[in-house]
Amino acid sequence: METFNKDIKHAWRMFRENKLFTATAVAALTLGIGVNIAIFSVVNAVLLKPVPFPDPDTLVQVVNANNGVAGGPNSSPAKYMHWRAQTDVLESVAAARNQSLNYGQGELLESIAAGQVSAEYFDVLRPPLIMGRWFTPAEDLPNAGYAVVLGYNFWTQRLNADPDVLGKSITLSGNPYTVVGVVDREFDVRDLSAPPDIWVPFQLDPNSTDQGHYFTNVARLKPGVTLEQAQAKLMASAAAYRERYTVAAMPETAGFSAITLQESLVRQARPTLLVALGAVGFVLLIACANVANLLLIRATGRRKELAVRTALGAGRWRIMRQLLTESLMLSFAGGALGLLAGYAGMRWLLTVSTAGLPRLGQSGSLLGMDWRVVVFTVGLSLVTGVLFGLIPALVASRTDLNAVIKDSSSRSGSGFRQNKTRSVLVLVEVSLAVVLLVGAALLIRTSLALSNVNPGYTTDNVLIMRTSLTGQRYQNAAVVDETARLALERIRAIPGVAAGSMTCCVPLQGGLGLPFNIVGRTNEGPFTGGSGVHFAVAGYFDTFKIPVVRGRAFNESDTASSTPVIIINEALAKQFWKDGGDPLADQLLVGGGRANMKELANEPVRQIIGVVGDVRAGSIAQDPGPMMYLPIAQMPDALNAMLQGMGPMGWVIRTNAEPGTVSKQIQDVVREATGAPVTNVQNMDDIVSVSTSRQRLNMLLMTIFGSAALVLAAIGIYGLMAYSVQHRTQEIGIRMALGAQPDRVRWSIVGQGMTLVGAGILIGVGAALYLATFLAAALYGVQARNPLVFVGVPLVLAATAFAAVWIAARRASRIDPLNALRYE
């Protein structure tokens, strides 16, 4: 320890005496380590942190699978009841979905988030209770009455933490709910969904054959059962499911599987984060190469000092230990500053956009500092210090005493070995910079392509707001339609309002998918095809300026008592009327007469009355698919009830000016007409922006990393060439004294530097051609091996490198031969 303390004190003195060198090295390391910590903190929060429930390793989601590939956890009542029966591998399975309920009465009515869950939900997630109990199996049966479990915030903020709340009644969407329990504040479900204020029972029919997929599930493995055993059992059970529910016609390749709850939450985000983690690793390597070059140059200037220490008895390991101590001190200084800068930077970035990454909360509120981030910082600093310090230490410890003694200048005698080492480090920097810049360029092209996509509908001055139309009043679809018509009549009369409508499903914010049959056709399977489904009232297409290509749009005559009608989009028409037939002459049966889905039991045959333009309803980056539009007035009441349970209805209003100028008036009208609170007021432009936020975050991160790599590479190239010029001062002076022209000297230096840069670019392009394929899934509108990118990036890097080399070469061409000959 005494020797170690001496090494630290000596290193500290050296750093104080060389403040510029120290600041440069620490700044490069802070940048390299900081961006790694920033990305790792997100990786930790999203991928590594266990879900905040007891025994998280046994929590799974049962998923649909096809050819052994796990799909989504969307559940139907029939599937849920089937999965509940797999008790030899699953201890319990819970159904859950989010909905909105209206709390209170009269003018004090407010919309609150509710979790509609089966009784097993509490057995699976095991949340702690402050008082009371969970739902009983009897309370979870259809028509069993109204029970509610309160969240901690709801209990404290709206009921003033009433200690006698159990057994009391609260009004939700016009119905009296009896309070049976209160959840402790420690129960945090933000990983799964938006935190509910309350929980109400799902009340699914245990004998249901309903095949509608409108909720998800969470399950717990039986003690001693592995995930692989559960997957095998669930896959094998698919045969029994197909046999019982023959109408479902599930293909032989389809089945069921299970994945851990954590994997289900993060699998869509994993590729994005792993690409980002790989990119910041490249930035760190470039920073290390830069600092290693600085240390090599500094070690050259210390050759005599190290030779004297060797002559006085210091062994090679002793010299290496001193130099590695200096490297580690630099690295830990960069790590400490990088921890602060990286963490703060990422928190700020996530306040701008979380890009839909799971488990981060609103504006990155769940991004925290824990032991994993600290350990990562310490480990990264240690590895970094050794990585950039080992090469200079090895080179410096091989000091040739005779050569140093004969050297008349501390600035000469670096030798071929050190020049070669520095050249290799710069080669690495340039190659890695090419890879990062290619990635950044591809993602920039993606972002530009998405910004130029025509979604098929207008987004300018379109206002979106939501209303939860739940309770007994809105069980009938005709009442929902009549309420919407009356409200829209008043809304359209407001000055500045151009058009308006109401719909179940705003584009880019979810929707339904249902099969259908074309009446009169003989199908190979049970259904002609499948399509997205949107329900709306008259004025929907006018509000979004979706063109009616053929036929007509919905109008005021499409009521519950009129002929059932339907509108399809061009994609559906092209797919199912390929022979040039007229879709307006045909009829559709939505659901194909599915008796095993109660919501469609009374679905009538519908006449196709119009064909409209295609819209991007699921994602801006996703090509339009088949879509059907149905009038809300003609929905079966059971389907209307299911829609109301899935979430609030959306009001879509197009204005002639900035929507904010009339938003308050529109909200007042909606509130008066429906008797329900208005929530989630948004502009359509903001919804589109959210849809492309992950691509924009990818672009922003890669642009930052690529720019950092470009700057670091330019600094590294300049440093190498400046040192080379400095080292060759006497040689250049002699050449110029013998008649060499400044231009020739300058271009000689430029040629040497650009040869090195060219080699690095070639290596980098080769690596980028291979690695770009890993970005393919994140790209849109641009090929992973886009020629423009792979030509433009090398040119940009070459131009930057040329500027750095030119500055050093210009300095060389201005050397005074007389001063150079006297140069020490």
URDATA-V460539 format. One line per field, one symbol per residue. ss: DSSP state (H for helix, E for strand, L for the rest). psi: psi as a letter, one per 30 degrees, with the letter a starting at -180 (. if undefined). A space follows every 10 residues. Layout:
# URDATA-V460539
ss->???
psi->???
This chain:
# URDATA-V460539
ss->LHHHHHHHHH HHHHHHHLHH HHHHHHHHHH HHHHHHHHHH HHHHHHHHLL LLLLLHHHEE EEEEEELLEE LLLLEEHHHH HHHHLLLLLE EEEEEEEEEE EEELLHHHLE EEEEEEELLL HHHHHLLLEE EELLLLLHHH LLLLLLEEEE LHHHHHHLLL LLLLLLLLEE EELLEEEEEE EEELLLLLLL LLLLLLLEEE ELLLLLLLLL LLEEEEEEEE ELLLLLHHHH HHHHHHHHHH HHHHLHHHLL LLLEEEEEEE HHHHHHHHHH HHHHHHHHHH HHHHHHHHHH HHHHHHHHHH HLHHHHHHHH HLLLLHHHHH HHHHHHHHHH HHHHHHHHHH HHHHHHHHHH HHLLLLLLLL LHHHLLLLLL HHHHHHHHHH HHHHHHHHHH HHHHHHLLLL HHHHHHLLLL LLLLHHHHHH HHHHHHHHHH HHHHHHHHHH HHHHHHHHHH HLLLLLLLLL LEEEEEELLL LHHHLLHHHH HHHHHHHHHH HHLLLLEEEE EEELLLLLLL LEEEEEEELL LLLLLLLLEE EEEEEELLLH HHHHLLLEEE ELLLLLLLLL LLLLEEEEEH HHHHHHLLLL LLHHHLEEEE LLLLLLLHHH LLLLLEEEEE EELLLLLLLL LLLLLLEEEE EHHHLLHHHH HHHHHHLLEE EEEEELLLHH HLHHHHHHHH HHHHLLLEEE EEEHHHHHHH HLHHHHHHHH HHHHHHHHHH HHHHHHHHHH HHHHHHHLHH HHHHHHHLLL LHHHHHHHHH HHHHHHHHHH HHHHHHHHHH HHHHHHHHLL LLLLLLHHHH HHHHHHHHHH HHHHHHHHHH HHHLLLHHHH HLLL
psi->eeeeeeeeee eeeeeefiee eeeeeeeeee eeeeeeeeee eeeeeeeekl khlkiffgkl kklklkhfkk blgkkleeee eeeffhfffk elkkkklklk lkkalbfgkl klkkjjllff efeefhkkke lblakleefg lkhgajlkkk leeeeeefgh hjfgfkflkk kjhfkjkkkf lkklffjjgf eeakklflkl kehkjfgkgk gkjglalklk kkkfkleeee eeeeeffeee eeeeifffhk lfflalakll eeeeeffffe eeeeeeeeef eeeeeeeeee eeeeeeeeee fgeeeeeeee fgfkleeeee eeeeeeeeee eeeeeeeeee eeeeeeeeef fekfggklgf akhgffjlja feeeeeeeee eeeeeeeffe eeeeeefhkj eeeeefkfkf flgfleeeee eeeeeeeeee eeeeeeeeee eeeeeeeeee fgkjfflkfk hkkklkkjil leegfkeeee eeeeeeeeee effkkfkell lklejkkghl alklllkjkf kkkeafleal llkkkllkfe eeefhkkjel bllkaffiaf flkklkklle eeeeefhfgg ljfffllkjk fghjfgjefg egklkkkjfl kllkljeeke fkkkakkkkk kefgkkeeee eeeefflllk kkkklfakff fgeeeeeeee eeefgllklh klkeeeeeee egeeeeeeee eeeeeeeeee eeeeeeeeee eeeeeeegee eeeeeefggk keeeeefeee eeefeeeeee eeeeeeeeee fffffefflk gkkfhkeeef eeeeeeeeee eeeeeeeeee eefgkjeeee fgk.
